[in-house]
Amino acid sequence: MRDSKTNSTFSVEEVTAYALDFLEKLGFPALVARAKHLINLAKEDSVLTSCSAIGGAAGIVYIAGILGKDPITLSAIGKAAGIHSSTVRKYKPLLATRLNSKWS
């Protein structure tokens, strides 16, 4: 049975909740607004349909950190999310490219 964290059927609200939880655990509350903005862009373009909820949230947090000039390491995000850093690395370029960001 698959864990609900990695289930491919999820809501944007779940991604938002995970992202906000990760940012809180990491001590980056200033990035919440940027993360929410990225999630809304991703929602509009259906970008998150190719991600798991937790992987998508982790990728959003990574991109929010870069764009906010507060880069967060893949390892730190992975630890906060309870996933391996390679999973974060997997979703970051997918999200960045699909969001038309220069951070691919």
C-alpha positions as CSV (number, residue, x, y, z in Angstrom):
1,M,0.0,0.0,0.0
2,R,1.3,3.4,-0.9
3,D,1.8,6.1,1.8
4,S,-0.6,9.1,1.4
5,K,2.5,11.3,1.2
6,T,3.5,9.8,-2.1
7,N,0.1,9.1,-3.5
8,S,-0.3,10.7,-7.0
9,T,-3.9,11.8,-6.2
10,F,-3.7,14.9,-4.0
11,S,-5.0,18.4,-3.7
12,V,-3.1,21.6,-4.0
13,E,-4.0,22.3,-0.4
14,E,-2.0,19.2,0.6
15,V,1.0,20.5,-1.3
16,T,0.6,23.9,0.4
17,A,0.3,22.3,3.8
18,Y,3.5,20.2,3.2
19,A,5.4,23.2,1.9
20,L,4.4,25.4,4.8
21,D,5.3,22.6,7.3
22,F,8.7,22.1,5.7
23,L,9.4,25.9,5.8
24,E,8.4,26.0,9.5
25,K,10.7,23.0,10.3
26,L,13.6,24.6,8.4
27,G,13.1,28.0,10.0
28,F,12.3,30.0,6.9
29,P,8.9,31.6,7.5
30,A,9.8,34.6,5.3
31,L,9.6,32.2,2.3
32,V,5.9,31.3,2.9
33,A,4.5,33.9,0.6
34,R,6.9,33.0,-2.2
35,A,6.1,29.3,-1.8
36,K,2.4,30.0,-2.0
37,H,2.9,32.1,-5.1
38,L,4.8,29.3,-6.8
39,I,2.2,26.7,-5.8
40,N,-0.5,29.0,-7.3
41,L,1.5,29.2,-10.6
42,A,2.0,25.5,-10.6
43,K,-1.8,25.0,-10.0
44,E,-2.7,27.2,-12.9
45,D,-0.4,25.3,-15.3
46,S,-1.2,21.9,-13.9
47,V,2.5,21.4,-13.1
48,L,1.9,19.5,-9.9
49,T,0.1,16.7,-11.7
50,S,3.4,15.1,-12.5
51,C,4.6,15.2,-8.8
52,S,3.8,13.5,-5.6
53,A,2.4,15.9,-3.0
54,I,5.4,15.6,-0.8
55,G,7.9,15.7,-3.7
56,G,6.1,18.7,-5.3
57,A,6.1,20.6,-2.0
58,A,9.8,19.8,-1.4
59,G,10.7,21.1,-4.9
60,I,8.6,24.2,-4.4
61,V,10.5,24.9,-1.1
62,Y,13.8,24.5,-2.9
63,I,12.9,26.9,-5.7
64,A,11.3,29.4,-3.2
65,G,14.6,29.4,-1.3
66,I,16.7,30.1,-4.4
67,L,14.3,32.8,-5.7
68,G,14.2,34.4,-2.2
69,K,18.0,34.5,-2.0
70,D,17.8,32.1,0.9
71,P,19.0,28.8,-0.7
72,I,18.1,25.7,1.4
73,T,20.1,22.6,0.8
74,L,18.6,19.5,-0.8
75,S,19.7,17.6,2.3
76,A,17.9,19.9,4.7
77,I,14.7,19.9,2.7
78,G,14.9,16.1,2.4
79,K,15.3,15.8,6.2
80,A,12.4,18.1,6.9
81,A,10.2,16.3,4.4
82,G,11.3,12.8,5.4
83,I,12.5,12.0,1.9
84,H,15.9,11.5,0.4
85,S,17.6,14.6,-1.1
86,S,17.7,12.9,-4.5
87,T,13.9,13.0,-4.5
88,V,14.0,16.8,-4.0
89,R,16.6,17.0,-6.8
90,K,14.3,15.0,-9.1
91,Y,11.4,17.5,-8.7
92,K,13.2,20.8,-8.6
93,P,14.2,20.9,-12.3
94,L,10.8,19.5,-13.4
95,L,9.0,22.3,-11.5
96,A,11.5,25.0,-12.4
97,T,11.3,24.1,-16.1
98,R,7.5,23.9,-16.2
99,L,7.1,27.1,-14.3
100,N,9.3,28.8,-16.9
101,S,11.9,29.7,-14.2
102,K,15.6,30.2,-14.9
103,W,16.3,27.8,-12.1
104,S,16.1,24.6,-14.0
